Amino acid sequence: MFTITKQFAFSASHQLAGLDADHPCSRLHGHNYIVEVELKDATLDARGFVRDYRELGPLKRMIDDEFDHRHLNEVLGHDHPTAENLALFFYDWAHDRWPEVSAVRVSETPKTWAEYRP
């Protein structure tokens, strides 16, 4: 099995509902997010790729246009824009376009990652 990954970055704010009032994530705050998309396939195409990284350009454009420097509660339309929910959102969006997508990881800080892998 061949595996490739590509990272994308954006900055955004969010506020998480349902937390104790003294929880720091209940307040409006922001992160410099990293989104990592993983693609897998048992075979390579005629060019020797799982998929050409350049073909993932639409994901970068969507992140830049719809997520970068935005408020994620408004973008996603709910009060739970967690890294876990972002990973699921980006997985669904990417997998609809590229069936080789096998997982998406989202980082809010250099030490934390959430992953969605079906």
Residue frames as a rotation matrix with the C-alpha (Angstrom) as fourth column:
MET 1
0.587 0.809 0.000 0.00
0.809 -0.587 0.000 0.00
0.000 0.000 -1.000 0.00
PHE 2
-0.528 -0.701 0.479 1.32
0.698 -0.680 -0.227 3.43
0.485 0.214 0.848 -0.96
THR 3
0.475 0.630 -0.614 0.56
0.861 -0.478 0.175 6.43
-0.184 -0.612 -0.770 1.27
ILE 4
-0.521 -0.569 0.636 1.05
0.606 -0.771 -0.194 10.13
0.602 0.284 0.747 0.60
THR 5
0.247 0.592 -0.767 0.18
0.910 -0.413 -0.025 13.15
-0.332 -0.692 -0.641 2.72
LYS 6
-0.411 -0.323 0.853 -0.07
0.558 -0.829 -0.045 16.87
0.721 0.457 0.520 2.12
GLN 7
-0.301 0.235 -0.924 -0.45
0.874 -0.318 -0.366 19.66
-0.380 -0.918 -0.110 4.64
PHE 8
-0.081 0.371 0.925 -2.47
0.504 -0.786 0.359 22.86
0.860 0.495 -0.123 4.40
ALA 9
-0.647 -0.203 -0.735 -2.58
0.756 -0.294 -0.585 25.74
-0.097 -0.934 0.343 6.89
PHE 10
-0.060 0.596 0.800 -5.02
0.312 -0.751 0.583 28.43
0.948 0.284 -0.141 7.92
SER 11
-0.971 -0.160 -0.178 -5.73
0.224 -0.353 -0.908 30.74
0.082 -0.922 0.378 10.85
ALA 12
-0.210 0.959 0.189 -9.20
0.044 -0.184 0.982 31.06
0.977 0.215 -0.004 12.33
SER 13
-0.743 0.099 0.662 -11.18
-0.661 -0.265 -0.703 31.76
0.106 -0.959 0.262 15.50
HIS 14
-0.187 0.790 -0.583 -13.76
0.107 0.607 0.788 29.64
0.977 0.085 -0.198 17.27
GLN 15
-0.544 0.148 0.826 -15.62
-0.830 -0.241 -0.503 29.31
0.124 -0.959 0.254 20.54
LEU 16
-0.715 0.213 -0.666 -16.76
0.071 0.970 0.233 25.98
0.695 0.120 -0.709 21.92
ALA 17
-0.008 0.829 0.558 -20.18
-0.828 -0.319 0.462 25.66
0.561 -0.458 0.689 23.54
GLY 18
0.745 0.491 -0.452 -21.11
-0.181 0.800 0.572 23.31
0.643 -0.344 0.685 26.36
LEU 19
-0.167 -0.866 -0.471 -17.92
0.549 0.316 -0.774 23.78
0.819 -0.388 0.422 28.37
ASP 20
0.274 0.169 -0.947 -17.60
0.939 -0.261 0.225 25.10
-0.209 -0.950 -0.231 31.90
ALA 21
0.966 0.201 0.160 -17.50
0.232 -0.950 -0.208 28.89
0.110 0.238 -0.965 32.02
ASP 22
0.612 -0.788 -0.063 -13.90
-0.497 -0.445 0.745 28.84
-0.615 -0.424 -0.664 33.27
HIS 23
0.326 -0.482 0.813 -12.70
0.650 0.739 0.178 26.55
-0.686 0.470 0.555 30.46
PRO 24
-0.402 -0.555 -0.728 -10.39
-0.071 -0.774 0.629 28.57
-0.913 0.305 0.272 28.17
CYS 25
-0.950 0.017 0.311 -11.98
0.306 0.241 0.921 27.11
-0.059 0.970 -0.234 25.02
SER 26
0.021 0.997 -0.075 -15.39
0.965 -0.040 -0.260 28.48
-0.262 -0.067 -0.963 26.04
ARG 27
0.249 -0.030 -0.968 -13.99
0.032 -0.999 0.039 31.95
-0.968 -0.040 -0.248 25.31
LEU 28
0.999 0.042 -0.016 -13.50
-0.009 -0.160 -0.987 33.32
-0.044 0.986 -0.160 21.82
HIS 29
0.207 -0.978 0.029 -9.97
-0.345 -0.045 0.938 32.39
-0.916 -0.204 -0.347 20.71
GLY 30
0.786 0.048 -0.616 -8.01
-0.618 0.070 -0.783 31.39
0.006 0.996 0.084 17.63
HIS 31
0.393 -0.658 0.642 -5.50
0.123 0.730 0.672 28.89
-0.911 -0.185 0.368 16.29
ASN 32
-0.075 -0.465 -0.882 -3.05
-0.978 -0.141 0.157 28.45
-0.197 0.874 -0.445 13.45
TYR 33
0.597 0.474 0.647 -4.48
-0.383 0.877 -0.289 25.21
-0.705 -0.075 0.706 12.09
ILE 34
-0.624 -0.641 -0.447 -2.72
-0.750 0.332 0.571 22.55
-0.218 0.692 -0.688 10.07
VAL 35
0.594 0.777 0.207 -4.79
-0.601 0.600 -0.528 20.15
-0.534 0.189 0.824 7.98
GLU 36
-0.599 -0.798 -0.059 -3.04
-0.685 0.473 0.554 16.99
-0.414 0.373 -0.830 6.82
VAL 37
0.569 0.786 -0.239 -4.71
-0.778 0.422 -0.466 14.88
-0.265 0.451 0.852 4.13
GLU 38
-0.500 -0.681 0.535 -3.63
-0.465 0.732 0.498 11.26
-0.731 0.000 -0.682 3.67
LEU 39
0.484 0.579 -0.657 -4.24
-0.873 0.266 -0.409 9.31
-0.061 0.771 0.634 0.47
LYS 40
-0.342 -0.552 0.760 -3.65
-0.459 0.804 0.378 5.57
-0.820 -0.219 -0.529 -0.01
ASP 41
0.638 0.513 -0.574 -3.71
-0.767 0.360 -0.531 3.19
-0.066 0.779 0.623 -2.93
ALA 42
0.568 -0.393 0.723 -2.40
0.050 0.894 0.446 -0.28
-0.822 -0.217 0.527 -3.62
THR 43
0.187 -0.482 0.856 -1.19
0.963 0.264 -0.062 0.74
-0.196 0.835 0.514 -7.06
LEU 44
-0.354 -0.371 -0.858 0.40
0.138 -0.929 0.345 3.77
-0.925 0.004 0.380 -8.67
ASP 45
0.767 0.613 -0.188 -0.86
-0.058 -0.226 -0.972 5.51
-0.638 0.757 -0.138 -11.78
ALA 46
0.777 -0.435 0.455 1.09
0.613 0.356 -0.706 5.55
0.145 0.827 0.543 -15.05
ARG 47
0.518 -0.581 0.627 3.14
-0.241 -0.803 -0.545 8.51
0.821 0.131 -0.556 -13.76
GLY 48
-0.359 -0.659 -0.661 4.16
0.444 0.502 -0.742 6.68
0.821 -0.560 0.113 -10.57
PHE 49
-0.773 0.151 0.616 1.78
-0.507 -0.730 -0.457 8.64
0.381 -0.666 0.641 -8.28
VAL 50
-0.632 0.751 -0.190 -0.95
0.678 0.417 -0.606 7.74
-0.376 -0.512 -0.772 -5.83
ARG 51
0.662 0.680 0.316 -2.21
0.749 -0.586 -0.310 11.15
-0.026 0.442 -0.897 -6.94
ASP 52
-0.269 -0.727 0.631 -0.31
0.669 -0.613 -0.421 14.20
0.693 0.309 0.651 -8.16
TYR 53
-0.450 0.041 -0.892 -0.07
0.815 -0.389 -0.429 16.64
-0.365 -0.920 0.142 -5.23
ARG 54
-0.989 0.039 -0.145 -1.01
-0.092 -0.922 0.377 19.45
-0.119 0.386 0.915 -7.59
GLU 55
-0.501 0.858 -0.113 -4.45
0.236 0.260 0.936 17.85
0.833 0.443 -0.333 -8.04
LEU 56
-0.114 0.435 -0.893 -5.16
0.989 0.138 -0.059 18.74
0.098 -0.890 -0.446 -4.39
GLY 57
-0.914 -0.307 0.264 -5.12
0.323 -0.946 0.019 22.46
0.244 0.103 0.964 -5.26
PRO 58
-0.142 0.928 0.345 -8.93
0.008 -0.347 0.938 22.75
0.990 0.136 0.042 -4.94
LEU 59
0.447 0.254 -0.858 -8.65
0.811 0.290 0.508 21.85
0.378 -0.923 -0.076 -1.25
LYS 60
-0.551 -0.712 -0.435 -6.10
0.815 -0.572 -0.096 24.61
-0.181 -0.407 0.895 -0.70
ARG 61
-0.810 0.280 0.515 -8.33
0.062 -0.832 0.551 27.11
0.583 0.478 0.657 -2.52
MET 62
0.246 0.953 -0.175 -11.40
0.284 0.102 0.953 26.07
0.927 -0.284 -0.246 -0.50
ILE 63
0.209 -0.243 -0.947 -9.48
0.978 0.072 0.197 26.38
0.021 -0.967 0.253 2.79
ASP 64
-0.809 -0.584 -0.057 -8.07
0.582 -0.811 0.049 29.77
-0.075 0.006 0.997 1.78
ASP 65
-0.686 0.579 0.440 -11.43
-0.043 -0.636 0.770 31.09
0.726 0.509 0.462 0.58
GLU 66
0.249 0.964 -0.094 -13.79
-0.072 0.115 0.991 29.66
0.966 -0.240 0.098 3.22
PHE 67
0.679 0.007 -0.734 -11.74
0.649 0.463 0.604 29.01
0.344 -0.886 0.309 6.38
ASP 68
-0.331 -0.936 -0.119 -8.69
0.889 -0.267 -0.372 31.27
0.316 -0.229 0.921 6.55
HIS 69
-0.993 -0.116 -0.004 -9.19
0.105 -0.884 -0.455 34.24
0.049 -0.452 0.890 8.90
ARG 70
-0.203 0.978 0.035 -12.83
-0.323 -0.101 0.941 33.29
0.924 0.180 0.337 9.52
HIS 71
-0.432 0.220 0.874 -14.90
-0.882 0.100 -0.461 32.41
-0.189 -0.970 0.151 12.60
LEU 72
-0.935 -0.092 -0.342 -15.40
-0.219 0.910 0.352 28.63
0.279 0.404 -0.871 12.44
ASN 73
-0.607 0.794 0.050 -18.71
0.280 0.272 -0.921 28.66
-0.744 -0.544 -0.387 14.31
GLU 74
0.149 0.653 -0.742 -20.12
-0.550 -0.569 -0.612 30.68
-0.822 0.500 0.274 11.41
VAL 75
-0.465 -0.403 -0.788 -18.33
-0.885 0.237 0.401 28.69
0.025 0.884 -0.467 8.68
LEU 76
-0.963 0.029 -0.269 -19.53
0.019 0.999 0.041 25.31
0.270 0.035 -0.962 9.97
GLY 77
-0.275 0.939 0.206 -22.87
-0.471 -0.319 0.823 26.61
0.838 0.129 0.530 11.23
HIS 78
0.653 0.497 -0.571 -22.71
0.291 0.532 0.795 25.08
0.699 -0.686 0.203 14.72
ASP 79
0.684 -0.301 0.664 -21.21
-0.665 -0.631 0.399 25.62
0.299 -0.715 -0.632 18.17
HIS 80
0.699 -0.449 0.558 -18.84
-0.096 0.713 0.694 22.62
-0.709 -0.539 0.455 18.13
PRO 81
0.865 -0.423 -0.269 -16.08
-0.328 -0.070 -0.942 23.51
0.380 0.903 -0.200 15.65
THR 82
0.607 -0.640 0.472 -13.61
-0.328 0.340 0.881 21.16
-0.724 -0.690 -0.004 17.34
ALA 83
-0.369 -0.814 -0.449 -10.53
-0.858 0.113 0.500 19.75
-0.357 0.569 -0.741 15.64
GLU 84
-0.686 0.173 0.706 -12.39
0.155 0.984 -0.091 16.43
-0.711 0.047 -0.702 15.50
ASN 85
0.390 0.915 0.105 -15.34
0.389 -0.061 -0.919 17.96
-0.834 0.400 -0.380 13.63
LEU 86
0.400 -0.351 -0.847 -12.98
-0.753 -0.653 -0.085 19.82
-0.523 0.671 -0.525 11.30
ALA 87
-0.701 -0.688 0.191 -11.18
-0.486 0.655 0.578 16.56
-0.523 0.312 -0.793 10.50
LEU 88
-0.302 0.683 0.664 -14.51
0.552 0.694 -0.462 14.94
-0.777 0.227 -0.587 9.58
PHE 89
0.636 0.560 -0.531 -15.57
-0.051 -0.656 -0.753 17.95
-0.770 0.506 -0.389 7.49
PHE 90
0.079 -0.695 -0.715 -12.32
-0.908 -0.347 0.237 18.03
-0.412 0.630 -0.658 5.52
TYR 91
-0.748 -0.277 0.603 -12.34
-0.096 0.944 0.315 14.23
-0.656 0.178 -0.733 5.12
ASP 92
0.119 0.889 0.442 -15.86
0.535 0.318 -0.783 14.26
-0.836 0.330 -0.438 3.64
TRP 93
0.678 0.121 -0.725 -15.05
-0.391 -0.776 -0.495 17.18
-0.623 0.619 -0.479 1.33
ALA 94
-0.216 -0.884 -0.415 -11.80
-0.901 0.017 0.434 15.64
-0.377 0.468 -0.800 0.08
HIS 95
-0.682 -0.050 0.729 -13.02
0.009 0.997 0.078 12.04
-0.731 0.060 -0.680 -0.17
ASP 96
0.448 0.892 0.063 -15.94
0.184 -0.023 -0.983 13.15
-0.875 0.452 -0.175 -2.35
ARG 97
0.714 -0.233 -0.660 -13.36
-0.655 -0.554 -0.513 14.41
-0.246 0.799 -0.549 -4.86
TRP 98
-0.136 -0.860 -0.491 -10.51
-0.819 0.377 -0.434 11.92
0.558 0.343 -0.755 -4.44
PRO 99
0.779 0.595 -0.195 -11.49
-0.400 0.713 0.576 8.38
0.482 -0.371 0.794 -3.40
GLU 100
0.133 -0.819 -0.559 -7.91
0.400 0.560 -0.725 7.64
0.907 -0.127 0.402 -2.33
VAL 101
-0.259 -0.189 0.947 -8.31
-0.672 -0.669 -0.318 9.93
0.694 -0.719 0.046 0.69
SER 102
-0.070 0.137 -0.988 -8.00
0.381 0.919 0.101 7.64
0.922 -0.369 -0.117 3.71
ALA 103
0.199 0.124 -0.972 -7.70
0.977 -0.107 0.187 10.07
-0.081 -0.987 -0.142 6.64
VAL 104
0.208 -0.185 0.961 -7.51
0.169 -0.960 -0.222 13.71
0.964 0.208 -0.168 7.63
ARG 105
-0.035 -0.307 -0.951 -5.68
0.999 0.022 -0.044 15.11
0.035 -0.951 0.306 10.65
VAL 106
0.478 0.202 0.855 -6.19
0.214 -0.971 0.110 18.59
0.852 0.130 -0.507 12.08
SER 107
-0.265 -0.634 -0.727 -3.84
0.939 0.001 -0.343 20.37
0.218 -0.773 0.595 14.47
GLU 108
0.835 0.493 0.244 -4.72
0.394 -0.846 0.360 23.39
0.384 -0.204 -0.900 16.57
THR 109
0.700 -0.690 0.185 -1.32
-0.653 -0.512 0.558 23.57
-0.291 -0.511 -0.809 18.25
PRO 110
-0.013 -0.789 -0.615 2.07
-0.869 0.313 -0.383 21.97
0.494 0.529 -0.690 17.52
LYS 111
-0.861 -0.390 0.328 1.36
-0.509 0.686 -0.521 19.38
-0.022 -0.615 -0.788 20.24
THR 112
-0.321 0.828 0.460 -2.25
-0.185 0.422 -0.888 18.42
-0.929 -0.370 0.018 19.49
TRP 113
-0.849 0.104 -0.518 -3.84
-0.503 0.141 0.853 16.51
0.161 0.985 -0.067 16.61
ALA 114
-0.023 0.854 0.519 -7.29
-0.413 0.465 -0.783 15.10
-0.910 -0.233 0.343 15.89
GLU 115
-0.895 -0.321 -0.308 -7.79
-0.418 0.368 0.830 12.52
-0.153 0.872 -0.464 13.16
TYR 116
0.326 0.925 0.195 -10.76
-0.652 0.370 -0.662 11.16
-0.684 0.089 0.724 11.25
ARG 117
-0.760 -0.471 -0.447 -10.18
-0.648 0.594 0.476 7.81
0.041 0.652 -0.757 9.59
PRO 118
0.289 0.956 -0.053 -13.20
-0.946 0.294 0.140 5.69
0.149 0.009 0.989 8.62
